[in-house]
Amino acid sequence: MHITLESDYAVRIVACLAAEGIRIDAKTISEITCVTLRFSLKILRKLVTAGIVKSFKGAQGGYQLAKEPSEISLKDVIETIEGTYNFNRCLDTDFCSRGKSGMCAYQQVFNNITQMVSKQLEEHNFENCKDIQKDIDKKSNICCETRVI
């Protein structure tokens, strides 16, 4: 089970903006994150609409975070792209594909899993992920100049 590629790219884009801490044009974001320019622009539009990223027009235009990295959770970004996270589609409706009325045992288990994953995504923001990356880089002896998004 995976999040979509679009969500993965959205996380990369927000991580890039958080790491750089300045306004960056879409072409540069695309190059740093290895996401095509066209797809980057599509994702950036969604992130701007959600209030996660701000866009600026003109010669000095570009994109930057609309909030501090510590105020943007992984859940915020993923749900901007995917919609509300549910482990199983049966949680989206009252309909049970097993023909049960009300909640079945599987739906209850899936709901518990959904809550655990949602909690973890909410607890991790782009500031603490930067700190986690620094710890990983120290342990791996990766040069500070290496960009890993």
C-alpha positions as CSV (number, residue, x, y, z in Angstrom):
1,M,0.0,0.0,0.0
2,H,1.4,3.4,-1.0
3,I,0.4,7.0,-1.1
4,T,0.1,8.3,-4.7
5,L,3.1,9.6,-6.5
6,E,1.4,13.0,-6.5
7,S,1.3,13.0,-2.7
8,D,4.9,11.9,-2.6
9,Y,5.9,14.7,-4.9
10,A,3.9,17.2,-2.9
11,V,5.8,16.2,0.3
12,R,9.1,16.6,-1.7
13,I,8.0,20.1,-2.8
14,V,7.0,21.3,0.6
15,A,10.2,19.7,2.1
16,C,12.2,21.6,-0.6
17,L,10.6,24.9,0.3
18,A,11.1,24.2,4.1
19,A,14.8,23.4,3.5
20,E,15.5,26.4,1.4
21,G,13.5,28.8,3.5
22,I,13.3,31.4,0.7
23,R,11.1,32.1,-2.3
24,I,12.0,29.8,-5.2
25,D,10.8,29.7,-8.8
26,A,8.9,26.6,-10.1
27,K,11.8,25.6,-12.4
28,T,14.2,25.4,-9.5
29,I,11.8,23.5,-7.3
30,S,11.3,21.1,-10.2
31,E,15.1,20.6,-10.6
32,I,15.7,20.2,-6.8
33,T,12.9,17.7,-6.3
34,C,13.2,15.8,-9.6
35,V,9.5,16.4,-10.4
36,T,8.7,17.6,-13.9
37,L,7.9,21.3,-14.1
38,R,4.4,20.6,-15.4
39,F,3.6,18.3,-12.5
40,S,5.3,20.6,-10.0
41,L,3.0,23.5,-11.2
42,K,-0.1,21.3,-10.8
43,I,0.9,20.3,-7.3
44,L,1.9,23.9,-6.3
45,R,-1.6,25.1,-7.4
46,K,-3.2,22.7,-5.0
47,L,-0.8,23.6,-2.2
48,V,-1.5,27.3,-2.8
49,T,-5.3,26.7,-2.7
50,A,-4.9,24.9,0.6
51,G,-2.9,27.8,2.1
52,I,0.2,25.7,2.6
53,V,2.3,27.6,0.0
54,K,2.1,31.2,-1.2
55,S,2.7,32.2,-4.8
56,F,4.2,35.4,-6.1
57,K,4.0,36.7,-9.7
58,G,6.4,38.7,-11.7
59,A,10.2,38.8,-12.2
60,Q,10.8,38.2,-8.5
61,G,8.0,35.7,-8.4
62,G,8.1,32.1,-7.1
63,Y,6.8,30.1,-4.2
64,Q,7.4,29.9,-0.5
65,L,5.7,28.3,2.5
66,A,2.7,30.2,3.7
67,K,3.4,29.0,7.3
68,E,6.3,27.9,9.4
69,P,7.5,24.3,8.6
70,S,6.6,23.4,12.2
71,E,2.9,24.3,11.4
72,I,2.6,22.1,8.3
73,S,2.1,18.4,9.0
74,L,2.5,15.5,6.6
75,K,-1.2,15.0,7.0
76,D,-1.9,18.5,5.8
77,V,0.0,17.9,2.6
78,I,-1.2,14.4,1.9
79,E,-4.8,15.2,2.5
80,T,-4.5,18.3,0.3
81,I,-3.7,15.9,-2.6
82,E,-5.6,12.8,-1.6
83,G,-8.5,14.0,0.4
84,T,-9.3,12.7,3.9
85,Y,-7.2,9.6,4.6
86,N,-9.1,6.3,5.2
87,F,-7.4,3.0,5.3
88,N,-10.3,1.3,3.5
89,R,-13.0,2.7,1.3
90,C,-15.7,1.1,3.5
91,L,-14.9,3.9,6.0
92,D,-16.0,6.6,3.5
93,T,-19.7,5.4,3.6
94,D,-22.1,3.5,5.7
95,F,-22.2,0.8,3.0
96,C,-20.5,-2.4,3.9
97,S,-19.3,-4.5,0.9
98,R,-19.8,-7.6,3.0
99,G,-23.6,-6.9,3.2
100,K,-23.5,-6.0,6.9
101,S,-25.6,-3.2,8.3
102,G,-23.7,-0.9,10.7
103,M,-20.1,-1.5,11.5
104,C,-18.5,-4.9,11.0
105,A,-15.4,-6.2,12.7
106,Y,-13.2,-5.4,9.7
107,Q,-14.5,-1.9,9.5
108,Q,-13.7,-1.4,13.2
109,V,-10.2,-2.6,12.7
110,F,-9.7,-0.5,9.6
111,N,-11.0,2.5,11.5
112,N,-8.4,1.9,14.2
113,I,-5.6,1.6,11.7
114,T,-6.9,4.9,10.0
115,Q,-6.7,6.7,13.4
116,M,-3.2,5.4,14.1
117,V,-1.9,6.5,10.7
118,S,-3.7,9.8,10.8
119,K,-2.2,10.5,14.2
120,Q,1.4,9.8,13.0
121,L,1.0,11.9,9.9
122,E,-0.4,14.8,12.0
123,E,2.5,14.5,14.6
124,H,5.2,14.8,11.9
125,N,5.7,18.3,10.5
126,F,8.3,19.6,8.1
127,E,10.5,21.1,10.9
128,N,10.8,17.8,12.9
129,C,11.4,15.9,9.6
130,K,14.3,18.3,8.8
131,D,15.7,17.5,12.3
132,I,15.3,13.7,11.6
133,Q,17.1,14.1,8.3
134,K,20.0,15.9,10.0
135,D,20.3,13.0,12.5
136,I,20.3,10.5,9.7
137,D,22.9,12.5,7.8
138,K,25.1,12.7,10.8
139,K,24.9,8.9,11.4
140,S,25.6,8.3,7.7
141,N,28.4,10.9,7.4
142,I,26.7,12.6,4.5
143,C,28.1,15.9,3.6
144,C,26.0,18.9,4.6
145,E,26.0,20.2,1.0
146,T,24.2,17.1,-0.2
147,R,20.5,17.8,-1.0
148,V,18.2,14.9,-0.1
149,I,14.6,15.7,-0.6
